[in-house]
Amino acid sequence: MARRITERQRLALKLEHLSETEVHEVLDYISIMESMRRATSLPATWEDELVSLLADSRENERARQAFEWESVRRRAERKAALSLSARA
């Protein structure tokens, strides 16, 4: 029975047939893949700390309150418009 080559062996064979420029491009691509893997695997604790710091800030509390007031105002306007159109 014929032994099948692995993906790594197949890659090595393909690399042997590439030019130096193409090998450099493959290495650049691998570098990008590695940096993306590192970025996703690193714990984002500093981002969590920043988000929690911003969430607790006074300006953010005011913005949430203003947003809630605006939402209530819009709901009241819609409700009033619906009741007026129902009467007509």
PDB file of N, CA, C and O in Angstrom:
ATOM      1  N   MET A   1       0.836  -1.172   0.000  1.00  0.00           N
ATOM      2  CA  MET A   1       0.000   0.000   0.000  1.00  0.00           C
ATOM      3  C   MET A   1       0.888   1.245   0.000  1.00  0.00           C
ATOM      4  O   MET A   1       1.858   1.320   0.755  1.00  0.00           O
ATOM      5  N   ALA A   2       0.559   2.210  -0.838  1.00  0.00           N
ATOM      6  CA  ALA A   2       1.365   3.424  -0.961  1.00  0.00           C
ATOM      7  C   ALA A   2       1.159   4.319   0.250  1.00  0.00           C
ATOM      8  O   ALA A   2       0.042   4.500   0.736  1.00  0.00           O
ATOM      9  N   ARG A   3       2.262   4.871   0.719  1.00  0.00           N
ATOM     10  CA  ARG A   3       2.184   5.765   1.874  1.00  0.00           C
ATOM     11  C   ARG A   3       1.914   7.186   1.391  1.00  0.00           C
ATOM     12  O   ARG A   3       2.610   7.690   0.509  1.00  0.00           O
ATOM     13  N   ARG A   4       0.920   7.821   1.962  1.00  0.00           N
ATOM     14  CA  ARG A   4       0.550   9.184   1.555  1.00  0.00           C
ATOM     15  C   ARG A   4       1.461  10.182   2.250  1.00  0.00           C
ATOM     16  O   ARG A   4       1.884   9.968   3.386  1.00  0.00           O
ATOM     17  N   ILE A   5       1.760  11.279   1.555  1.00  0.00           N
ATOM     18  CA  ILE A   5       2.590  12.301   2.173  1.00  0.00           C
ATOM     19  C   ILE A   5       1.721  13.211   3.037  1.00  0.00           C
ATOM     20  O   ILE A   5       0.539  13.410   2.758  1.00  0.00           O
ATOM     21  N   THR A   6       2.316  13.747   4.071  1.00  0.00           N
ATOM     22  CA  THR A   6       1.579  14.638   4.960  1.00  0.00           C
ATOM     23  C   THR A   6       1.520  16.031   4.349  1.00  0.00           C
ATOM     24  O   THR A   6       2.209  16.333   3.375  1.00  0.00           O
ATOM     25  N   GLU A   7       0.689  16.863   4.942  1.00  0.00           N
ATOM     26  CA  GLU A   7       0.567  18.242   4.459  1.00  0.00           C
ATOM     27  C   GLU A   7       1.902  18.986   4.619  1.00  0.00           C
ATOM     28  O   GLU A   7       2.265  19.800   3.770  1.00  0.00           O
ATOM     29  N   ARG A   8       2.614  18.711   5.687  1.00  0.00           N
ATOM     30  CA  ARG A   8       3.906  19.357   5.905  1.00  0.00           C
ATOM     31  C   ARG A   8       4.913  18.939   4.837  1.00  0.00           C
ATOM     32  O   ARG A   8       5.682  19.766   4.347  1.00  0.00           O
ATOM     33  N   GLN A   9       4.908  17.658   4.476  1.00  0.00           N
ATOM     34  CA  GLN A   9       5.805  17.185   3.428  1.00  0.00           C
ATOM     35  C   GLN A   9       5.438  17.801   2.081  1.00  0.00           C
ATOM     36  O   GLN A   9       6.306  18.175   1.293  1.00  0.00           O
ATOM     37  N   ARG A  10       4.149  17.898   1.840  1.00  0.00           N
ATOM     38  CA  ARG A  10       3.679  18.517   0.589  1.00  0.00           C
ATOM     39  C   ARG A  10       4.103  19.978   0.516  1.00  0.00           C
ATOM     40  O   ARG A  10       4.506  20.466  -0.540  1.00  0.00           O
ATOM     41  N   LEU A  11       4.008  20.674   1.650  1.00  0.00           N
ATOM     42  CA  LEU A  11       4.436  22.070   1.705  1.00  0.00           C
ATOM     43  C   LEU A  11       5.935  22.183   1.456  1.00  0.00           C
ATOM     44  O   LEU A  11       6.379  23.063   0.719  1.00  0.00           O
ATOM     45  N   ALA A  12       6.712  21.302   2.066  1.00  0.00           N
ATOM     46  CA  ALA A  12       8.164  21.320   1.868  1.00  0.00           C
ATOM     47  C   ALA A  12       8.514  21.103   0.397  1.00  0.00           C
ATOM     48  O   ALA A  12       9.420  21.753  -0.125  1.00  0.00           O
ATOM     49  N   LEU A  13       7.808  20.200  -0.271  1.00  0.00           N
ATOM     50  CA  LEU A  13       8.056  19.968  -1.692  1.00  0.00           C
ATOM     51  C   LEU A  13       7.741  21.209  -2.520  1.00  0.00           C
ATOM     52  O   LEU A  13       8.482  21.562  -3.437  1.00  0.00           O
ATOM     53  N   LYS A  14       6.641  21.857  -2.189  1.00  0.00           N
ATOM     54  CA  LYS A  14       6.272  23.068  -2.929  1.00  0.00           C
ATOM     55  C   LYS A  14       7.277  24.189  -2.698  1.00  0.00           C
ATOM     56  O   LYS A  14       7.605  24.933  -3.622  1.00  0.00           O
ATOM     57  N   LEU A  15       7.769  24.310  -1.455  1.00  0.00           N
ATOM     58  CA  LEU A  15       8.743  25.351  -1.142  1.00  0.00           C
ATOM     59  C   LEU A  15      10.036  25.174  -1.926  1.00  0.00           C
ATOM     60  O   LEU A  15      10.683  26.156  -2.290  1.00  0.00           O
ATOM     61  N   GLU A  16      10.415  23.924  -2.187  1.00  0.00           N
ATOM     62  CA  GLU A  16      11.637  23.658  -2.942  1.00  0.00           C
ATOM     63  C   GLU A  16      11.560  24.193  -4.359  1.00  0.00           C
ATOM     64  O   GLU A  16      12.590  24.492  -4.964  1.00  0.00           O
ATOM     65  N   HIS A  17      10.367  24.318  -4.892  1.00  0.00           N
ATOM     66  CA  HIS A  17      10.199  24.755  -6.279  1.00  0.00           C
ATOM     67  C   HIS A  17       9.913  26.250  -6.411  1.00  0.00           C
ATOM     68  O   HIS A  17       9.718  26.744  -7.522  1.00  0.00           O
ATOM     69  N   LEU A  18       9.885  26.971  -5.301  1.00  0.00           N
ATOM     70  CA  LEU A  18       9.611  28.408  -5.346  1.00  0.00           C
ATOM     71  C   LEU A  18      10.898  29.197  -5.521  1.00  0.00           C
ATOM     72  O   LEU A  18      11.983  28.750  -5.150  1.00  0.00           O
ATOM     73  N   SER A  19      10.743  30.392  -6.103  1.00  0.00           N
ATOM     74  CA  SER A  19      11.891  31.299  -6.213  1.00  0.00           C
ATOM     75  C   SER A  19      12.158  31.936  -4.854  1.00  0.00           C
ATOM     76  O   SER A  19      11.340  31.821  -3.941  1.00  0.00           O
ATOM     77  N   GLU A  20      13.287  32.598  -4.718  1.00  0.00           N
ATOM     78  CA  GLU A  20      13.622  33.249  -3.443  1.00  0.00           C
ATOM     79  C   GLU A  20      12.605  34.329  -3.088  1.00  0.00           C
ATOM     80  O   GLU A  20      12.260  34.501  -1.919  1.00  0.00           O
ATOM     81  N   THR A  21      12.132  35.045  -4.081  1.00  0.00           N
ATOM     82  CA  THR A  21      11.120  36.077  -3.845  1.00  0.00           C
ATOM     83  C   THR A  21       9.832  35.449  -3.335  1.00  0.00           C
ATOM     84  O   THR A  21       9.216  35.963  -2.402  1.00  0.00           O
ATOM     85  N   GLU A  22       9.423  34.343  -3.943  1.00  0.00           N
ATOM     86  CA  GLU A  22       8.203  33.666  -3.516  1.00  0.00           C
ATOM     87  C   GLU A  22       8.349  33.088  -2.105  1.00  0.00           C
ATOM     88  O   GLU A  22       7.403  33.109  -1.317  1.00  0.00           O
ATOM     89  N   VAL A  23       9.546  32.572  -1.796  1.00  0.00           N
ATOM     90  CA  VAL A  23       9.790  32.060  -0.446  1.00  0.00           C
ATOM     91  C   VAL A  23       9.684  33.201   0.560  1.00  0.00           C
ATOM     92  O   VAL A  23       9.129  33.024   1.645  1.00  0.00           O
ATOM     93  N   HIS A  24      10.213  34.369   0.207  1.00  0.00           N
ATOM     94  CA  HIS A  24      10.124  35.537   1.087  1.00  0.00           C
ATOM     95  C   HIS A  24       8.662  35.928   1.309  1.00  0.00           C
ATOM     96  O   HIS A  24       8.279  36.262   2.430  1.00  0.00           O
ATOM     97  N   GLU A  25       7.850  35.891   0.265  1.00  0.00           N
ATOM     98  CA  GLU A  25       6.427  36.208   0.393  1.00  0.00           C
ATOM     99  C   GLU A  25       5.718  35.205   1.293  1.00  0.00           C
ATOM    100  O   GLU A  25       4.866  35.590   2.094  1.00  0.00           O
ATOM    101  N   VAL A  26       6.059  33.923   1.173  1.00  0.00           N
ATOM    102  CA  VAL A  26       5.463  32.897   2.031  1.00  0.00           C
ATOM    103  C   VAL A  26       5.852  33.155   3.483  1.00  0.00           C
ATOM    104  O   VAL A  26       5.016  33.041   4.379  1.00  0.00           O
ATOM    105  N   LEU A  27       7.105  33.498   3.715  1.00  0.00           N
ATOM    106  CA  LEU A  27       7.558  33.790   5.075  1.00  0.00           C
ATOM    107  C   LEU A  27       6.851  35.013   5.640  1.00  0.00           C
ATOM    108  O   LEU A  27       6.512  35.042   6.823  1.00  0.00           O
ATOM    109  N   ASP A  28       6.626  36.024   4.804  1.00  0.00           N
ATOM    110  CA  ASP A  28       5.862  37.193   5.248  1.00  0.00           C
ATOM    111  C   ASP A  28       4.447  36.799   5.643  1.00  0.00           C
ATOM    112  O   ASP A  28       3.923  37.262   6.656  1.00  0.00           O
ATOM    113  N   TYR A  29       3.832  35.941   4.837  1.00  0.00           N
ATOM    114  CA  TYR A  29       2.475  35.478   5.122  1.00  0.00           C
ATOM    115  C   TYR A  29       2.435  34.706   6.438  1.00  0.00           C
ATOM    116  O   TYR A  29       1.523  34.885   7.245  1.00  0.00           O
ATOM    117  N   ILE A  30       3.429  33.850   6.646  1.00  0.00           N
ATOM    118  CA  ILE A  30       3.494  33.087   7.896  1.00  0.00           C
ATOM    119  C   ILE A  30       3.680  34.025   9.076  1.00  0.00           C
ATOM    120  O   ILE A  30       3.099  33.806  10.138  1.00  0.00           O
ATOM    121  N   SER A  31       4.481  35.064   8.904  1.00  0.00           N
ATOM    122  CA  SER A  31       4.681  36.044   9.971  1.00  0.00           C
ATOM    123  C   SER A  31       3.369  36.734  10.325  1.00  0.00           C
ATOM    124  O   SER A  31       3.078  36.952  11.501  1.00  0.00           O
ATOM    125  N   ILE A  32       2.586  37.074   9.324  1.00  0.00           N
ATOM    126  CA  ILE A  32       1.280  37.697   9.553  1.00  0.00           C
ATOM    127  C   ILE A  32       0.367  36.739  10.314  1.00  0.00           C
ATOM    128  O   ILE A  32      -0.318  37.143  11.253  1.00  0.00           O
ATOM    129  N   MET A  33       0.358  35.471   9.907  1.00  0.00           N
ATOM    130  CA  MET A  33      -0.474  34.467  10.585  1.00  0.00           C
ATOM    131  C   MET A  33      -0.061  34.328  12.041  1.00  0.00           C
ATOM    132  O   MET A  33      -0.918  34.235  12.921  1.00  0.00           O
ATOM    133  N   GLU A  34       1.246  34.311  12.308  1.00  0.00           N
ATOM    134  CA  GLU A  34       1.730  34.180  13.682  1.00  0.00           C
ATOM    135  C   GLU A  34       1.350  35.384  14.533  1.00  0.00           C
ATOM    136  O   GLU A  34       0.948  35.231  15.686  1.00  0.00           O
ATOM    137  N   SER A  35       1.477  36.588  13.965  1.00  0.00           N
ATOM    138  CA  SER A  35       1.134  37.782  14.734  1.00  0.00           C
ATOM    139  C   SER A  35      -0.366  37.836  15.019  1.00  0.00           C
ATOM    140  O   SER A  35      -0.775  38.287  16.089  1.00  0.00           O
ATOM    141  N   MET A  36      -1.187  37.381  14.072  1.00  0.00           N
ATOM    142  CA  MET A  36      -2.628  37.336  14.313  1.00  0.00           C
ATOM    143  C   MET A  36      -2.950  36.317  15.399  1.00  0.00           C
ATOM    144  O   MET A  36      -3.823  36.559  16.232  1.00  0.00           O
ATOM    145  N   ARG A  37      -2.263  35.191  15.400  1.00  0.00           N
ATOM    146  CA  ARG A  37      -2.484  34.171  16.430  1.00  0.00           C
ATOM    147  C   ARG A  37      -2.100  34.709  17.802  1.00  0.00           C
ATOM    148  O   ARG A  37      -2.808  34.485  18.783  1.00  0.00           O
ATOM    149  N   ARG A  38      -0.971  35.423  17.869  1.00  0.00           N
ATOM    150  CA  ARG A  38      -0.552  36.013  19.140  1.00  0.00           C
ATOM    151  C   ARG A  38      -1.559  37.044  19.620  1.00  0.00           C
ATOM    152  O   ARG A  38      -1.864  37.115  20.811  1.00  0.00           O
ATOM    153  N   ALA A  39      -2.074  37.838  18.698  1.00  0.00           N
ATOM    154  CA  ALA A  39      -3.029  38.887  19.068  1.00  0.00           C
ATOM    155  C   ALA A  39      -4.318  38.298  19.623  1.00  0.00           C
ATOM    156  O   ALA A  39      -4.913  38.863  20.541  1.00  0.00           O
ATOM    157  N   THR A  40      -4.751  37.177  19.079  1.00  0.00           N
ATOM    158  CA  THR A  40      -5.994  36.583  19.568  1.00  0.00           C
ATOM    159  C   THR A  40      -5.789  35.776  20.836  1.00  0.00           C
ATOM    160  O   THR A  40      -6.726  35.598  21.614  1.00  0.00           O
ATOM    161  N   SER A  41      -4.574  35.285  21.056  1.00  0.00           N
ATOM    162  CA  SER A  41      -4.350  34.454  22.233  1.00  0.00           C
ATOM    163  C   SER A  41      -3.948  35.257  23.465  1.00  0.00           C
ATOM    164  O   SER A  41      -4.054  34.754  24.584  1.00  0.00           O
ATOM    165  N   LEU A  42      -3.491  36.489  23.284  1.00  0.00           N
ATOM    166  CA  LEU A  42      -3.094  37.302  24.430  1.00  0.00           C
ATOM    167  C   LEU A  42      -4.324  37.758  25.209  1.00  0.00           C
ATOM    168  O   LEU A  42      -5.307  38.198  24.612  1.00  0.00           O
ATOM    169  N   PRO A  43      -4.279  37.658  26.504  1.00  0.00           N
ATOM    170  CA  PRO A  43      -5.415  38.158  27.276  1.00  0.00           C
ATOM    171  C   PRO A  43      -5.480  39.678  27.177  1.00  0.00           C
ATOM    172  O   PRO A  43      -4.471  40.371  27.307  1.00  0.00           O
ATOM    173  N   ALA A  44      -6.649  40.162  26.950  1.00  0.00           N
ATOM    174  CA  ALA A  44      -6.839  41.601  26.755  1.00  0.00           C
ATOM    175  C   ALA A  44      -7.206  42.250  28.080  1.00  0.00           C
ATOM    176  O   ALA A  44      -8.220  42.941  28.174  1.00  0.00           O
ATOM    177  N   THR A  45      -6.390  42.032  29.100  1.00  0.00           N
ATOM    178  CA  THR A  45      -6.720  42.568  30.420  1.00  0.00           C
ATOM    179  C   THR A  45      -6.672  44.085  30.432  1.00  0.00           C
ATOM    180  O   THR A  45      -7.504  44.729  31.071  1.00  0.00           O
ATOM    181  N   TRP A  46      -5.700  44.661  29.730  1.00  0.00           N
ATOM    182  CA  TRP A  46      -5.634  46.119  29.746  1.00  0.00           C
ATOM    183  C   TRP A  46      -6.845  46.723  29.064  1.00  0.00           C
ATOM    184  O   TRP A  46      -7.301  47.795  29.463  1.00  0.00           O
ATOM    185  N   GLU A  47      -7.382  46.058  28.035  1.00  0.00           N
ATOM    186  CA  GLU A  47      -8.594  46.554  27.386  1.00  0.00           C
ATOM    187  C   GLU A  47      -9.777  46.464  28.342  1.00  0.00           C
ATOM    188  O   GLU A  47     -10.604  47.373  28.403  1.00  0.00           O
ATOM    189  N   ASP A  48      -9.853  45.367  29.085  1.00  0.00           N
ATOM    190  CA  ASP A  48     -10.932  45.209  30.051  1.00  0.00           C
ATOM    191  C   ASP A  48     -10.854  46.285  31.126  1.00  0.00           C
ATOM    192  O   ASP A  48     -11.874  46.842  31.531  1.00  0.00           O
ATOM    193  N   GLU A  49      -9.640  46.575  31.585  1.00  0.00           N
ATOM    194  CA  GLU A  49      -9.474  47.615  32.594  1.00  0.00           C
ATOM    195  C   GLU A  49      -9.872  48.972  32.035  1.00  0.00           C
ATOM    196  O   GLU A  49     -10.516  49.768  32.720  1.00  0.00           O
ATOM    197  N   LEU A  50      -9.487  49.236  30.789  1.00  0.00           N
ATOM    198  CA  LEU A  50      -9.828  50.505  30.158  1.00  0.00           C
ATOM    199  C   LEU A  50     -11.337  50.633  29.985  1.00  0.00           C
ATOM    200  O   LEU A  50     -11.910  51.687  30.260  1.00  0.00           O
ATOM    201  N   VAL A  51     -11.972  49.573  29.533  1.00  0.00           N
ATOM    202  CA  VAL A  51     -13.419  49.607  29.329  1.00  0.00           C
ATOM    203  C   VAL A  51     -14.137  49.823  30.654  1.00  0.00           C
ATOM    204  O   VAL A  51     -15.074  50.617  30.731  1.00  0.00           O
ATOM    205  N   SER A  52     -13.703  49.122  31.696  1.00  0.00           N
ATOM    206  CA  SER A  52     -14.368  49.297  32.990  1.00  0.00           C
ATOM    207  C   SER A  52     -14.125  50.690  33.549  1.00  0.00           C
ATOM    208  O   SER A  52     -15.009  51.269  34.180  1.00  0.00           O
ATOM    209  N   LEU A  53     -12.931  51.233  33.321  1.00  0.00           N
ATOM    210  CA  LEU A  53     -12.637  52.592  33.772  1.00  0.00           C
ATOM    211  C   LEU A  53     -13.534  53.598  33.056  1.00  0.00           C
ATOM    212  O   LEU A  53     -14.075  54.510  33.681  1.00  0.00           O
ATOM    213  N   LEU A  54     -13.688  53.428  31.743  1.00  0.00           N
ATOM    214  CA  LEU A  54     -14.541  54.339  30.984  1.00  0.00           C
ATOM    215  C   LEU A  54     -16.015  54.158  31.344  1.00  0.00           C
ATOM    216  O   LEU A  54     -16.769  55.130  31.381  1.00  0.00           O
ATOM    217  N   ALA A  55     -16.420  52.936  31.605  1.00  0.00           N
ATOM    218  CA  ALA A  55     -17.824  52.674  31.956  1.00  0.00           C
ATOM    219  C   ALA A  55     -18.193  53.322  33.272  1.00  0.00           C
ATOM    220  O   ALA A  55     -19.343  53.715  33.470  1.00  0.00           O
ATOM    221  N   ASP A  56     -17.230  53.438  34.176  1.00  0.00           N
ATOM    222  CA  ASP A  56     -17.498  54.033  35.474  1.00  0.00           C
ATOM    223  C   ASP A  56     -17.301  55.546  35.501  1.00  0.00           C
ATOM    224  O   ASP A  56     -17.570  56.193  36.513  1.00  0.00           O
ATOM    225  N   SER A  57     -16.840  56.100  34.406  1.00  0.00           N
ATOM    226  CA  SER A  57     -16.562  57.532  34.414  1.00  0.00           C
ATOM    227  C   SER A  57     -17.857  58.347  34.494  1.00  0.00           C
ATOM    228  O   SER A  57     -18.915  57.908  34.043  1.00  0.00           O
ATOM    229  N   ARG A  58     -17.747  59.520  35.068  1.00  0.00           N
ATOM    230  CA  ARG A  58     -18.912  60.396  35.271  1.00  0.00           C
ATOM    231  C   ARG A  58     -19.556  60.792  33.941  1.00  0.00           C
ATOM    232  O   ARG A  58     -20.781  60.857  33.840  1.00  0.00           O
ATOM    233  N   GLU A  59     -18.733  61.056  32.920  1.00  0.00           N
ATOM    234  CA  GLU A  59     -19.267  61.454  31.621  1.00  0.00           C
ATOM    235  C   GLU A  59     -20.091  60.335  31.002  1.00  0.00           C
ATOM    236  O   GLU A  59     -21.117  60.581  30.368  1.00  0.00           O
ATOM    237  N   ASN A  60     -19.634  59.115  31.191  1.00  0.00           N
ATOM    238  CA  ASN A  60     -20.374  57.990  30.631  1.00  0.00           C
ATOM    239  C   ASN A  60     -21.703  57.803  31.355  1.00  0.00           C
ATOM    240  O   ASN A  60     -22.711  57.487  30.723  1.00  0.00           O
ATOM    241  N   GLU A  61     -21.714  57.993  32.661  1.00  0.00           N
ATOM    242  CA  GLU A  61     -22.964  57.904  33.406  1.00  0.00           C
ATOM    243  C   GLU A  61     -23.956  58.949  32.912  1.00  0.00           C
ATOM    244  O   GLU A  61     -25.142  58.661  32.754  1.00  0.00           O
ATOM    245  N   ARG A  62     -23.470  60.159  32.668  1.00  0.00           N
ATOM    246  CA  ARG A  62     -24.346  61.228  32.153  1.00  0.00           C
ATOM    247  C   ARG A  62     -24.860  60.881  30.763  1.00  0.00           C
ATOM    248  O   ARG A  62     -26.028  61.112  30.451  1.00  0.00           O
ATOM    249  N   ALA A  63     -23.992  60.331  29.937  1.00  0.00           N
ATOM    250  CA  ALA A  63     -24.406  59.972  28.575  1.00  0.00           C
ATOM    251  C   ALA A  63     -25.468  58.878  28.613  1.00  0.00           C
ATOM    252  O   ALA A  63     -26.438  58.931  27.857  1.00  0.00           O
ATOM    253  N   ARG A  64     -25.293  57.884  29.490  1.00  0.00           N
ATOM    254  CA  ARG A  64     -26.307  56.833  29.612  1.00  0.00           C
ATOM    255  C   ARG A  64     -27.630  57.406  30.094  1.00  0.00           C
ATOM    256  O   ARG A  64     -28.691  57.004  29.618  1.00  0.00           O
ATOM    257  N   GLN A  65     -27.576  58.347  31.039  1.00  0.00           N
ATOM    258  CA  GLN A  65     -28.795  58.953  31.551  1.00  0.00           C
ATOM    259  C   GLN A  65     -29.490  59.757  30.452  1.00  0.00           C
ATOM    260  O   GLN A  65     -30.708  59.667  30.301  1.00  0.00           O
ATOM    261  N   ALA A  66     -28.734  60.536  29.687  1.00  0.00           N
ATOM    262  CA  ALA A  66     -29.315  61.320  28.601  1.00  0.00           C
ATOM    263  C   ALA A  66     -29.918  60.408  27.533  1.00  0.00           C
ATOM    264  O   ALA A  66     -30.981  60.700  26.987  1.00  0.00           O
ATOM    265  N   PHE A  67     -29.229  59.299  27.238  1.00  0.00           N
ATOM    266  CA  PHE A  67     -29.755  58.345  26.261  1.00  0.00           C
ATOM    267  C   PHE A  67     -31.067  57.744  26.749  1.00  0.00           C
ATOM    268  O   PHE A  67     -32.008  57.592  25.970  1.00  0.00           O
ATOM    269  N   GLU A  68     -31.135  57.404  28.020  1.00  0.00           N
ATOM    270  CA  GLU A  68     -32.358  56.823  28.582  1.00  0.00           C
ATOM    271  C   GLU A  68     -33.504  57.829  28.539  1.00  0.00           C
ATOM    272  O   GLU A  68     -34.632  57.474  28.197  1.00  0.00           O
ATOM    273  N   TRP A  69     -33.216  59.088  28.886  1.00  0.00           N
ATOM    274  CA  TRP A  69     -34.253  60.119  28.818  1.00  0.00           C
ATOM    275  C   TRP A  69     -34.764  60.286  27.392  1.00  0.00           C
ATOM    276  O   TRP A  69     -35.966  60.418  27.163  1.00  0.00           O
ATOM    277  N   GLU A  70     -33.842  60.278  26.442  1.00  0.00           N
ATOM    278  CA  GLU A  70     -34.232  60.432  25.038  1.00  0.00           C
ATOM    279  C   GLU A  70     -35.076  59.238  24.593  1.00  0.00           C
ATOM    280  O   GLU A  70     -36.040  59.418  23.848  1.00  0.00           O
ATOM    281  N   SER A  71     -34.743  58.046  25.025  1.00  0.00           N
ATOM    282  CA  SER A  71     -35.523  56.855  24.676  1.00  0.00           C
ATOM    283  C   SER A  71     -36.937  56.954  25.241  1.00  0.00           C
ATOM    284  O   SER A  71     -37.905  56.631  24.552  1.00  0.00           O
ATOM    285  N   VAL A  72     -37.058  57.396  26.486  1.00  0.00           N
ATOM    286  CA  VAL A  72     -38.373  57.545  27.113  1.00  0.00           C
ATOM    287  C   VAL A  72     -39.188  58.607  26.385  1.00  0.00           C
ATOM    288  O   VAL A  72     -40.385  58.429  26.162  1.00  0.00           O
ATOM    289  N   ARG A  73     -38.544  59.704  26.016  1.00  0.00           N
ATOM    290  CA  ARG A  73     -39.235  60.779  25.304  1.00  0.00           C
ATOM    291  C   ARG A  73     -39.760  60.286  23.958  1.00  0.00           C
ATOM    292  O   ARG A  73     -40.896  60.585  23.590  1.00  0.00           O
ATOM    293  N   ARG A  74     -38.944  59.535  23.222  1.00  0.00           N
ATOM    294  CA  ARG A  74     -39.373  59.016  21.927  1.00  0.00           C
ATOM    295  C   ARG A  74     -40.527  58.034  22.067  1.00  0.00           C
ATOM    296  O   ARG A  74     -41.473  58.058  21.280  1.00  0.00           O
ATOM    297  N   ARG A  75     -40.442  57.158  23.089  1.00  0.00           N
ATOM    298  CA  ARG A  75     -41.536  56.215  23.316  1.00  0.00           C
ATOM    299  C   ARG A  75     -42.828  56.960  23.628  1.00  0.00           C
ATOM    300  O   ARG A  75     -43.893  56.590  23.134  1.00  0.00           O
ATOM    301  N   ALA A  76     -42.741  58.001  24.440  1.00  0.00           N
ATOM    302  CA  ALA A  76     -43.931  58.783  24.797  1.00  0.00           C
ATOM    303  C   ALA A  76     -44.503  59.461  23.562  1.00  0.00           C
ATOM    304  O   ALA A  76     -45.721  59.495  23.390  1.00  0.00           O
ATOM    305  N   GLU A  77     -43.650  60.000  22.700  1.00  0.00           N
ATOM    306  CA  GLU A  77     -44.130  60.636  21.474  1.00  0.00           C
ATOM    307  C   GLU A  77     -44.817  59.626  20.562  1.00  0.00           C
ATOM    308  O   GLU A  77     -45.870  59.915  19.994  1.00  0.00           O
ATOM    309  N   ARG A  78     -44.222  58.437  20.421  1.00  0.00           N
ATOM    310  CA  ARG A  78     -44.843  57.404  19.588  1.00  0.00           C
ATOM    311  C   ARG A  78     -46.194  56.980  20.152  1.00  0.00           C
ATOM    312  O   ARG A  78     -47.163  56.804  19.414  1.00  0.00           O
ATOM    313  N   LYS A  79     -46.240  56.819  21.467  1.00  0.00           N
ATOM    314  CA  LYS A  79     -47.489  56.416  22.119  1.00  0.00           C
ATOM    315  C   LYS A  79     -48.568  57.473  21.909  1.00  0.00           C
ATOM    316  O   LYS A  79     -49.721  57.147  21.627  1.00  0.00           O
ATOM    317  N   ALA A  80     -48.182  58.759  22.051  1.00  0.00           N
ATOM    318  CA  ALA A  80     -49.140  59.845  21.845  1.00  0.00           C
ATOM    319  C   ALA A  80     -49.602  59.889  20.392  1.00  0.00           C
ATOM    320  O   ALA A  80     -50.780  60.116  20.119  1.00  0.00           O
ATOM    321  N   ALA A  81     -48.680  59.675  19.466  1.00  0.00           N
ATOM    322  CA  ALA A  81     -49.052  59.698  18.049  1.00  0.00           C
ATOM    323  C   ALA A  81     -49.990  58.544  17.715  1.00  0.00           C
ATOM    324  O   ALA A  81     -50.928  58.705  16.935  1.00  0.00           O
ATOM    325  N   LEU A  82     -49.737  57.395  18.302  1.00  0.00           N
ATOM    326  CA  LEU A  82     -50.613  56.242  18.049  1.00  0.00           C
ATOM    327  C   LEU A  82     -52.002  56.460  18.636  1.00  0.00           C
ATOM    328  O   LEU A  82     -52.997  56.083  18.017  1.00  0.00           O
ATOM    329  N   SER A  83     -52.086  57.060  19.814  1.00  0.00           N
ATOM    330  CA  SER A  83     -53.398  57.291  20.420  1.00  0.00           C
ATOM    331  C   SER A  83     -54.180  58.355  19.655  1.00  0.00           C
ATOM    332  O   SER A  83     -55.405  58.277  19.557  1.00  0.00           O
ATOM    333  N   LEU A  84     -53.479  59.347  19.114  1.00  0.00           N
ATOM    334  CA  LEU A  84     -54.159  60.363  18.291  1.00  0.00           C
ATOM    335  C   LEU A  84     -54.657  59.769  16.982  1.00  0.00           C
ATOM    336  O   LEU A  84     -55.753  60.093  16.524  1.00  0.00           O
ATOM    337  N   SER A  85     -53.851  58.900  16.381  1.00  0.00           N
ATOM    338  CA  SER A  85     -54.278  58.309  15.110  1.00  0.00           C
ATOM    339  C   SER A  85     -55.407  57.298  15.336  1.00  0.00           C
ATOM    340  O   SER A  85     -56.226  57.080  14.443  1.00  0.00           O
ATOM    341  N   ALA A  86     -55.459  56.686  16.509  1.00  0.00           N
ATOM    342  CA  ALA A  86     -56.546  55.739  16.815  1.00  0.00           C
ATOM    343  C   ALA A  86     -57.861  56.467  16.993  1.00  0.00           C
ATOM    344  O   ALA A  86     -58.917  55.928  16.662  1.00  0.00           O
ATOM    345  N   ARG A  87     -57.815  57.686  17.513  1.00  0.00           N
ATOM    346  CA  ARG A  87     -59.033  58.482  17.725  1.00  0.00           C
ATOM    347  C   ARG A  87     -59.609  58.972  16.407  1.00  0.00           C
ATOM    348  O   ARG A  87     -60.820  59.157  16.286  1.00  0.00           O
ATOM    349  N   ALA A  88     -58.753  59.179  15.429  1.00  0.00           N
ATOM    350  CA  ALA A  88     -59.218  59.762  14.167  1.00  0.00           C
ATOM    351  C   ALA A  88     -59.914  58.786  13.268  1.00  0.00           C
ATOM    352  O   ALA A  88     -60.352  59.154  12.178  1.00  0.00           O
TER     353      ALA A  88
END
